[in-house]
Amino acid sequence: MSTQAPSVSVRNDVEVIGLVGLAHGTSHFFHLMLPPLFPWLMKDFSLSYTEAGLLMTVFFVISGVGQALAGFIVDRTGARPVLFAGIALLSTSGIVLGLADTYPMLMVAAGVAGLGNSIFHPADFTLLNRRVAQPRLGHAFSVHGLSGNIGWATAPVFMAGIAATAGWHVAGFAAAAVGATVLAVLWLRRAVLDDAAAELVAAPASESAKAAPAHQLAFLASPAVWLCFAFFFLTTSAFGILQNYAPAILGNVYGVSLVLATAGLTSYLAGSAVGTITGGFLAARSEHNERVIALALGLAAVMALLLASGWMSPALLLPMMAVMGFGVGTAGPNRDLLVRRAATSQFGRASFGRVYGFVYSGLDTGLALAPLIFGPLLDAGRFTAALAAVAVLQTASLLTAMRVGVSARTKSTPHEARA
């Protein structure tokens, strides 16, 4: 019996990680349900860059507010029903997009998708922290981040490919089918995701013994939690510029074709995927995740500055975008472990949902504001300034990560710091 238990645990952990990764990849797929369709939507509805970007602002504002609230629901009811509801909403947003014939209907599609997206980080990380053994958490977070990158990388090809051949309305319905298929898979394996009845296998004994905070909002008084929020806001503001406008920026700064400029974003996402795998191994072996984050984001910021100079050869665009993505991807799993330390160092395992929900709402806030701030910048033709802003934001985020690590470590016992 004792020789079989570890293999059973590994098989269970692998399935939990795979299912949660599938759900997370689906959420990231729907992040990019609309942006690949912007060329068609801007033409059919006579939209400016700012108006097109406003659709993503609606998505991320609703997602950010919903994410902060979803964490409390996850802590109270368990992650599984919340996860299923989120995927159902994502699928519904594809149907609304397929039926859209006015700009307000596009807004509704973005809003429904944002509401569905709001549940994933509190639900995903609660499931991983509760159902995956501590030694495999670094790899779990790596797969979680990698699956998100796969979702991002798949969506532009999927949505634009269908829109080019059958129209953007059909692409919306196809996205709905993707969501429905994933929901069916998770429903069939729902017993594996039953976190409400599961023991918290990832929590150390000293952490389990901690009493819960007297008030559910006590975490809002923690500087470490607010620093994590700021970190996500800064990093995703930088990514929001690239996610929405990289093809336009690279095309205008370097005079390359739309195909090559779009390949730059794909190269970034591919590099980020490789970085995420690398970051998972580094996260599992390092007790100073903030240092890994600082080095990785420093590399990304250097690439952004070099690209912003406008001096690079067009032949270097794809590899430099890949290196930038690699740096951002490497920071990901280390970031997630850093957030876990900040959460558990003060509030214990019962706080996973609300702490992850709140700090990851910084992600949505950054992605919501990026189109509002940088859409007008691009409308004014200041494409180089947008790339410089990416570098500034990445530098600010690495400084914030260093502060998070110091703050969380001073609040932790030595055992918790290694958790």
C-alpha positions, 0 to 999 in steps of 0.5 A: 500500500505504501509503495502505491500511494505516491503514484496515486498522488502523482496521477491525481495531481497530474489530472488536477493540473491538466484539468485546471490548465485546460480551464485556464487556457480556455479563459485566455483563449477568450481574452483574445476572442475579440482583438484578432477580429478588430480589422473586420470589426473596425471596418464593419462598424467604422471604429477607431483604435480607441473604440476597438480598444474600449471593448477590451476595457469593458472586458477587463473592468468587469473581469477585475471587479468580478474577480475580487468578488469571486474570491469570496464566493470560492472560499465559501462554496468551493472552486468547482461550481464557480469554475463551471459557471465561468466557462458557461459564461465564456461560451455564451459570450461567443454566441452573443458575438456571433449574433452581434449587429451593432457596437452595443452588442459587441460591448455586451459580448465583451461584458459577458466574456469578462464576467466569465473570465473573472472567476478563473484565478481565484478558482484555479489557484484555490484548486491547485493549492488545495489539490496538488501536493506542495513539492509539485506546486511550482510545476503546477503553476508553470503548467497553469501559466503555459496553458494560458499562453497556449490559449493566447497563441491559439486564439488569433490563428483560430479567430482570424482564420475562421473570420477570413474564410467564413466571416467574424460572426461564424468565428464567434459561434466557433468560440462558443463551441470551444467553451462548450466542449471544455465545459463538457470535459470538465463536467465528465471529470468533475469528481477530480475537481471536488475541492469542497470535500478535499483536504488541503494537501499543499498546506504545511502543518504550521500554516494549517494551525493558523487561525483565520483572520477575524474579518474576511476583509482583513487582508486589505490591510496587508501591504504585501497584498497591495504590493502584489496588486500593484505588481500585477497592474504594472506587468499587465499594463505592459502586456496590454499594450502588446496584446492589443497593438503589437502588430500596429506598433511594429508595423509602423515603427519598422515598416514591416508587413502586417503578416510579419508584425502579427508574427511578432506577437506570436513570437512573443507568446511562443517565447513566453510559453518557453519561459513559463516552463523554465520559470516552473523549474526555477520556482521549484528550486528557489526560495527567492522568487522575487530575484528570478522575477527581477532578472527575467523582467529586467531582460524583457525591459531591455528588449522593449527599450531596444525595440523602442529605439527603432534602430533594430533590423527588421530581421531581429524583430521576431527573436527580440519579441521572443526574448521579451516574451521569455523574460515575462514567461519566466517571471510567471510561476515565480510570481504565483509562488510569491503571491502564495507566500504573501497570502499564507504568511499572514492569512493561512489557507482559508484565504486563497480565494479572496487573496488571489481574487483581489491581487489578480484583479490588478491584472484585469485593471492593467489590461482594462486601462491599457487600451484607454491610455495607449489607444489615443497614443497610437491614434496620435501616431506615437508608436515608439512611445508605446514601446518605451512605456512597455519597458518602463512598466516592466522595470517598475514591476520588477522593483515592486516584485523585490519589495513583495518578496521582502515584505512577505518574508518578514511576515513568514516563519522560516517554514512558511517562507519555503512553502 
